[in-house]
Amino acid sequence: MKTQVIEATPDGINFMQRNESGNYQHQKLIGYKTAIKSLDAGGYDHDLYNGLRVTAAIYEGQSLGYFIPTDEQNMVIYRWIVATLFIHDQLAKNGTVEVTEEDGSKGQAVMYIGEYGGMSIYPAPERLALANNIESIACEMYRDNPCAAAVQMYQMFVEVKDGALCLSEWGLDGLTVLHDRFIETLNAEGMPADTVKH
């Protein structure tokens, strides 16, 4: 079994893979800014587990003094973490459903099931929904430093429970309301002209 190590270094995030002989072999080194851009651009949307490990390496790098993220970079990281934790939570509760992808192939999507029905959820649209809702509130209320305010709001969405990072009750309630209102609107007004992944 090949095991990957993702660790903070002074020069960036180091990725190593255990080879067939059991030794770790360097695969790549990416800068902290590049890692954050990759998270935001969906580079880990099909590998959420290792994406979370990358976020941990970024904050390990910060604690070691290798990298100090800006408020905007922290906002991007926390947005990614909150969206990912919500998807993990819903996967555990509701599982997946088979979907037809844009290219016509079949795939699996995590299901959200709430008060007004259910829908498939995906990482990028979850991040977009968070940006449109949480960050827009931060921009309206805290014009001096909306990114730092958004980070504080996102931090309220997460907690450590039994040694693992997870959504707080407050965060789960907020995301539940967000999704239920979206589904309620869809039920009342129908689908937009173009299909929306949320």
MARKE-848056 format. One record per residue (C-alpha): residue number from 1; residue in one letter; x, y, z. Coordinates in Angstrom, 2 decimals, padded with zeros to 5 digits. Layout:
residues N
<atom i="NUM" aa="A" c1="X" c2="Y" c3="Z"/>
...
***
This chain:
residues 198
<atom i="1" aa="M" c1="000.00" c2="000.00" c3="000.00"/>
<atom i="2" aa="K" c1="001.34" c2="003.41" c3="-000.97"/>
<atom i="3" aa="T" c1="001.11" c2="006.03" c3="001.76"/>
<atom i="4" aa="Q" c1="001.48" c2="009.73" c3="001.07"/>
<atom i="5" aa="V" c1="003.12" c2="012.20" c3="003.44"/>
<atom i="6" aa="I" c1="002.12" c2="015.87" c3="003.16"/>
<atom i="7" aa="E" c1="004.25" c2="018.13" c3="005.34"/>
<atom i="8" aa="A" c1="005.18" c2="021.76" c3="005.85"/>
<atom i="9" aa="T" c1="008.72" c2="022.86" c3="005.02"/>
<atom i="10" aa="P" c1="010.35" c2="026.31" c3="004.87"/>
<atom i="11" aa="D" c1="010.03" c2="026.21" c3="001.06"/>
<atom i="12" aa="G" c1="006.42" c2="025.01" c3="000.81"/>
<atom i="13" aa="I" c1="004.41" c2="021.83" c3="001.15"/>
<atom i="14" aa="N" c1="006.35" c2="018.64" c3="000.53"/>
<atom i="15" aa="F" c1="004.57" c2="015.59" c3="-000.90"/>
<atom i="16" aa="M" c1="006.25" c2="012.21" c3="-000.47"/>
<atom i="17" aa="Q" c1="004.96" c2="008.77" c3="-001.44"/>
<atom i="18" aa="R" c1="005.99" c2="005.43" c3="000.03"/>
<atom i="19" aa="N" c1="007.40" c2="003.30" c3="-002.77"/>
<atom i="20" aa="E" c1="007.22" c2="-000.49" c3="-003.20"/>
<atom i="21" aa="S" c1="010.35" c2="-001.02" c3="-001.09"/>
<atom i="22" aa="G" c1="008.79" c2="000.91" c3="001.82"/>
<atom i="23" aa="N" c1="010.90" c2="004.06" c3="001.54"/>
<atom i="24" aa="Y" c1="009.45" c2="007.53" c3="001.17"/>
<atom i="25" aa="Q" c1="010.21" c2="009.19" c3="-002.13"/>
<atom i="26" aa="H" c1="009.86" c2="012.91" c3="-002.87"/>
<atom i="27" aa="Q" c1="007.04" c2="013.58" c3="-005.35"/>
<atom i="28" aa="K" c1="006.67" c2="017.35" c3="-005.44"/>
<atom i="29" aa="L" c1="007.06" c2="020.56" c3="-003.51"/>
<atom i="30" aa="I" c1="004.48" c2="023.32" c3="-003.93"/>
<atom i="31" aa="G" c1="004.52" c2="026.79" c3="-002.47"/>
<atom i="32" aa="Y" c1="001.98" c2="027.80" c3="000.14"/>
<atom i="33" aa="K" c1="000.34" c2="030.39" c3="-002.14"/>
<atom i="34" aa="T" c1="000.12" c2="027.82" c3="-004.94"/>
<atom i="35" aa="A" c1="-001.48" c2="025.31" c3="-002.55"/>
<atom i="36" aa="I" c1="-004.13" c2="027.85" c3="-001.53"/>
<atom i="37" aa="K" c1="-004.86" c2="028.72" c3="-005.17"/>
<atom i="38" aa="S" c1="-005.14" c2="025.02" c3="-005.97"/>
<atom i="39" aa="L" c1="-007.65" c2="024.48" c3="-003.15"/>
<atom i="40" aa="D" c1="-009.72" c2="027.44" c3="-004.33"/>
<atom i="41" aa="A" c1="-009.59" c2="026.36" c3="-007.99"/>
<atom i="42" aa="G" c1="-010.91" c2="022.87" c3="-007.22"/>
<atom i="43" aa="G" c1="-007.60" c2="021.03" c3="-007.36"/>
<atom i="44" aa="Y" c1="-008.66" c2="018.81" c3="-004.44"/>
<atom i="45" aa="D" c1="-012.39" c2="018.59" c3="-005.12"/>
<atom i="46" aa="H" c1="-011.99" c2="014.90" c3="-006.03"/>
<atom i="47" aa="D" c1="-009.59" c2="014.23" c3="-003.14"/>
<atom i="48" aa="L" c1="-011.07" c2="016.05" c3="-000.16"/>
<atom i="49" aa="Y" c1="-009.11" c2="013.97" c3="002.35"/>
<atom i="50" aa="N" c1="-005.73" c2="015.07" c3="001.00"/>
<atom i="51" aa="G" c1="-007.09" c2="018.59" c3="000.53"/>
<atom i="52" aa="L" c1="-007.73" c2="018.72" c3="004.27"/>
<atom i="53" aa="R" c1="-004.19" c2="017.45" c3="004.82"/>
<atom i="54" aa="V" c1="-002.92" c2="020.31" c3="002.63"/>
<atom i="55" aa="T" c1="-004.85" c2="022.83" c3="004.77"/>
<atom i="56" aa="A" c1="-003.28" c2="021.26" c3="007.87"/>
<atom i="57" aa="A" c1="000.17" c2="021.59" c3="006.29"/>
<atom i="58" aa="I" c1="-000.49" c2="025.27" c3="005.52"/>
<atom i="59" aa="Y" c1="-001.37" c2="025.96" c3="009.15"/>
<atom i="60" aa="E" c1="001.55" c2="023.81" c3="010.32"/>
<atom i="61" aa="G" c1="003.77" c2="026.02" c3="008.15"/>
<atom i="62" aa="Q" c1="002.24" c2="029.07" c3="009.79"/>
<atom i="63" aa="S" c1="002.83" c2="027.72" c3="013.31"/>
<atom i="64" aa="L" c1="006.47" c2="027.00" c3="012.39"/>
<atom i="65" aa="G" c1="006.93" c2="030.50" c3="010.98"/>
<atom i="66" aa="Y" c1="007.40" c2="029.37" c3="007.38"/>
<atom i="67" aa="F" c1="004.40" c2="031.18" c3="005.94"/>
<atom i="68" aa="I" c1="001.93" c2="033.81" c3="007.15"/>
<atom i="69" aa="P" c1="-001.33" c2="033.71" c3="005.18"/>
<atom i="70" aa="T" c1="-003.09" c2="036.99" c3="004.47"/>
<atom i="71" aa="D" c1="-006.63" c2="037.53" c3="005.71"/>
<atom i="72" aa="E" c1="-007.86" c2="036.81" c3="002.17"/>
<atom i="73" aa="Q" c1="-005.87" c2="033.56" c3="001.99"/>
<atom i="74" aa="N" c1="-007.21" c2="032.52" c3="005.42"/>
<atom i="75" aa="M" c1="-010.72" c2="033.22" c3="004.16"/>
<atom i="76" aa="V" c1="-010.17" c2="031.00" c3="001.11"/>
<atom i="77" aa="I" c1="-008.78" c2="028.19" c3="003.28"/>
<atom i="78" aa="Y" c1="-011.60" c2="028.36" c3="005.83"/>
<atom i="79" aa="R" c1="-014.22" c2="028.51" c3="003.07"/>
<atom i="80" aa="W" c1="-012.68" c2="025.34" c3="001.63"/>
<atom i="81" aa="I" c1="-012.61" c2="023.64" c3="005.03"/>
<atom i="82" aa="V" c1="-016.24" c2="024.50" c3="005.88"/>
<atom i="83" aa="A" c1="-017.52" c2="023.32" c3="002.49"/>
<atom i="84" aa="T" c1="-015.54" c2="020.08" c3="002.79"/>
<atom i="85" aa="L" c1="-016.70" c2="019.38" c3="006.34"/>
<atom i="86" aa="F" c1="-020.32" c2="019.93" c3="005.28"/>
<atom i="87" aa="I" c1="-019.92" c2="017.47" c3="002.41"/>
<atom i="88" aa="H" c1="-018.34" c2="014.90" c3="004.77"/>
<atom i="89" aa="D" c1="-021.18" c2="015.41" c3="007.25"/>
<atom i="90" aa="Q" c1="-023.83" c2="014.90" c3="004.59"/>
<atom i="91" aa="L" c1="-022.02" c2="011.89" c3="003.13"/>
<atom i="92" aa="A" c1="-022.12" c2="010.22" c3="006.56"/>
<atom i="93" aa="K" c1="-025.81" c2="011.08" c3="007.03"/>
<atom i="94" aa="N" c1="-027.26" c2="010.62" c3="003.55"/>
<atom i="95" aa="G" c1="-024.74" c2="008.81" c3="001.37"/>
<atom i="96" aa="T" c1="-024.47" c2="009.31" c3="-002.36"/>
<atom i="97" aa="V" c1="-026.71" c2="009.12" c3="-005.38"/>
<atom i="98" aa="E" c1="-025.86" c2="008.27" c3="-008.98"/>
<atom i="99" aa="V" c1="-025.83" c2="011.33" c3="-011.20"/>
<atom i="100" aa="T" c1="-025.26" c2="012.01" c3="-014.88"/>
<atom i="101" aa="E" c1="-022.26" c2="014.27" c3="-015.35"/>
<atom i="102" aa="E" c1="-022.10" c2="017.09" c3="-017.92"/>
<atom i="103" aa="D" c1="-020.18" c2="014.82" c3="-020.31"/>
<atom i="104" aa="G" c1="-022.90" c2="012.15" c3="-020.08"/>
<atom i="105" aa="S" c1="-020.92" c2="009.77" c3="-017.88"/>
<atom i="106" aa="K" c1="-022.30" c2="008.38" c3="-014.64"/>
<atom i="107" aa="G" c1="-020.87" c2="009.46" c3="-011.31"/>
<atom i="108" aa="Q" c1="-021.66" c2="009.68" c3="-007.61"/>
<atom i="109" aa="A" c1="-022.69" c2="012.82" c3="-005.75"/>
<atom i="110" aa="V" c1="-023.22" c2="013.39" c3="-002.04"/>
<atom i="111" aa="M" c1="-026.84" c2="014.02" c3="-001.07"/>
<atom i="112" aa="Y" c1="-028.23" c2="016.76" c3="001.13"/>
<atom i="113" aa="I" c1="-031.69" c2="015.86" c3="002.50"/>
<atom i="114" aa="G" c1="-033.51" c2="018.54" c3="004.43"/>
<atom i="115" aa="E" c1="-036.90" c2="019.89" c3="005.40"/>
<atom i="116" aa="Y" c1="-038.08" c2="020.64" c3="001.83"/>
<atom i="117" aa="G" c1="-036.43" c2="017.81" c3="-000.10"/>
<atom i="118" aa="G" c1="-032.99" c2="016.80" c3="-001.24"/>
<atom i="119" aa="M" c1="-030.30" c2="017.73" c3="-003.72"/>
<atom i="120" aa="S" c1="-026.86" c2="016.60" c3="-004.77"/>
<atom i="121" aa="I" c1="-024.01" c2="018.77" c3="-003.47"/>
<atom i="122" aa="Y" c1="-020.52" c2="019.42" c3="-004.82"/>
<atom i="123" aa="P" c1="-017.45" c2="021.20" c3="-003.40"/>
<atom i="124" aa="A" c1="-017.18" c2="024.16" c3="-005.81"/>
<atom i="125" aa="P" c1="-020.85" c2="025.22" c3="-005.60"/>
<atom i="126" aa="E" c1="-020.72" c2="024.83" c3="-001.82"/>
<atom i="127" aa="R" c1="-017.78" c2="027.24" c3="-001.71"/>
<atom i="128" aa="L" c1="-019.63" c2="029.63" c3="-004.02"/>
<atom i="129" aa="A" c1="-022.71" c2="029.53" c3="-001.78"/>
<atom i="130" aa="L" c1="-020.54" c2="030.28" c3="001.26"/>
<atom i="131" aa="A" c1="-018.82" c2="033.17" c3="-000.52"/>
<atom i="132" aa="N" c1="-022.15" c2="034.61" c3="-001.68"/>
<atom i="133" aa="N" c1="-023.76" c2="034.36" c3="001.74"/>
<atom i="134" aa="I" c1="-021.12" c2="034.51" c3="004.50"/>
<atom i="135" aa="E" c1="-018.58" c2="036.75" c3="002.81"/>
<atom i="136" aa="S" c1="-021.20" c2="039.15" c3="001.47"/>
<atom i="137" aa="I" c1="-022.45" c2="039.64" c3="005.05"/>
<atom i="138" aa="A" c1="-018.87" c2="040.27" c3="006.18"/>
<atom i="139" aa="C" c1="-018.43" c2="042.85" c3="003.40"/>
<atom i="140" aa="E" c1="-021.62" c2="044.67" c3="004.38"/>
<atom i="141" aa="M" c1="-021.00" c2="044.66" c3="008.12"/>
<atom i="142" aa="Y" c1="-017.21" c2="044.98" c3="008.36"/>
<atom i="143" aa="R" c1="-016.05" c2="047.22" c3="005.53"/>
<atom i="144" aa="D" c1="-012.64" c2="047.88" c3="007.11"/>
<atom i="145" aa="N" c1="-011.52" c2="044.25" c3="006.97"/>
<atom i="146" aa="P" c1="-014.22" c2="041.96" c3="005.55"/>
<atom i="147" aa="C" c1="-011.80" c2="039.06" c3="004.97"/>
<atom i="148" aa="A" c1="-010.80" c2="038.90" c3="008.64"/>
<atom i="149" aa="A" c1="-014.48" c2="039.13" c3="009.63"/>
<atom i="150" aa="A" c1="-015.36" c2="036.28" c3="007.26"/>
<atom i="151" aa="V" c1="-012.57" c2="034.14" c3="008.77"/>
<atom i="152" aa="Q" c1="-013.99" c2="034.74" c3="012.25"/>
<atom i="153" aa="M" c1="-017.44" c2="033.75" c3="011.01"/>
<atom i="154" aa="Y" c1="-016.08" c2="030.59" c3="009.36"/>
<atom i="155" aa="Q" c1="-014.17" c2="029.71" c3="012.54"/>
<atom i="156" aa="M" c1="-017.52" c2="029.62" c3="014.34"/>
<atom i="157" aa="F" c1="-018.65" c2="026.96" c3="011.83"/>
<atom i="158" aa="V" c1="-015.97" c2="024.47" c3="012.93"/>
<atom i="159" aa="E" c1="-014.84" c2="022.77" c3="016.11"/>
<atom i="160" aa="V" c1="-012.59" c2="019.93" c3="017.22"/>
<atom i="161" aa="K" c1="-014.57" c2="017.00" c3="018.56"/>
<atom i="162" aa="D" c1="-012.92" c2="013.75" c3="019.74"/>
<atom i="163" aa="G" c1="-009.67" c2="014.92" c3="018.16"/>
<atom i="164" aa="A" c1="-011.17" c2="015.55" c3="014.71"/>
<atom i="165" aa="L" c1="-012.15" c2="018.74" c3="012.94"/>
<atom i="166" aa="C" c1="-015.89" c2="018.87" c3="012.26"/>
<atom i="167" aa="L" c1="-018.75" c2="021.31" c3="011.81"/>
<atom i="168" aa="S" c1="-019.99" c2="022.97" c3="014.96"/>
<atom i="169" aa="E" c1="-023.68" c2="022.73" c3="015.77"/>
<atom i="170" aa="W" c1="-023.98" c2="026.42" c3="014.86"/>
<atom i="171" aa="G" c1="-022.22" c2="025.82" c3="011.53"/>
<atom i="172" aa="L" c1="-024.38" c2="022.83" c3="010.66"/>
<atom i="173" aa="D" c1="-027.55" c2="024.74" c3="011.56"/>
<atom i="174" aa="G" c1="-026.50" c2="027.68" c3="009.38"/>
<atom i="175" aa="L" c1="-025.70" c2="025.47" c3="006.39"/>
<atom i="176" aa="T" c1="-028.93" c2="023.54" c3="006.87"/>
<atom i="177" aa="V" c1="-030.95" c2="026.77" c3="006.74"/>
<atom i="178" aa="L" c1="-029.02" c2="027.88" c3="003.64"/>
<atom i="179" aa="H" c1="-029.74" c2="024.63" c3="001.78"/>
<atom i="180" aa="D" c1="-033.34" c2="024.35" c3="002.96"/>
<atom i="181" aa="R" c1="-034.10" c2="027.89" c3="001.75"/>
<atom i="182" aa="F" c1="-032.50" c2="027.11" c3="-001.62"/>
<atom i="183" aa="I" c1="-034.61" c2="023.96" c3="-002.02"/>
<atom i="184" aa="E" c1="-037.74" c2="025.80" c3="-000.84"/>
<atom i="185" aa="T" c1="-037.12" c2="028.45" c3="-003.53"/>
<atom i="186" aa="L" c1="-036.61" c2="025.76" c3="-006.18"/>
<atom i="187" aa="N" c1="-039.84" c2="024.06" c3="-005.13"/>
<atom i="188" aa="A" c1="-041.76" c2="027.35" c3="-005.37"/>
<atom i="189" aa="E" c1="-040.16" c2="028.85" c3="-008.49"/>
<atom i="190" aa="G" c1="-038.78" c2="025.82" c3="-010.35"/>
<atom i="191" aa="M" c1="-035.35" c2="025.27" c3="-011.85"/>
<atom i="192" aa="P" c1="-033.53" c2="028.14" c3="-013.53"/>
<atom i="193" aa="A" c1="-033.15" c2="027.96" c3="-017.31"/>
<atom i="194" aa="D" c1="-029.66" c2="026.40" c3="-016.93"/>
<atom i="195" aa="T" c1="-029.11" c2="023.53" c3="-014.51"/>
<atom i="196" aa="V" c1="-027.36" c2="024.66" c3="-011.33"/>
<atom i="197" aa="K" c1="-025.08" c2="022.39" c3="-009.30"/>
<atom i="198" aa="H" c1="-025.19" c2="023.40" c3="-005.66"/>
***
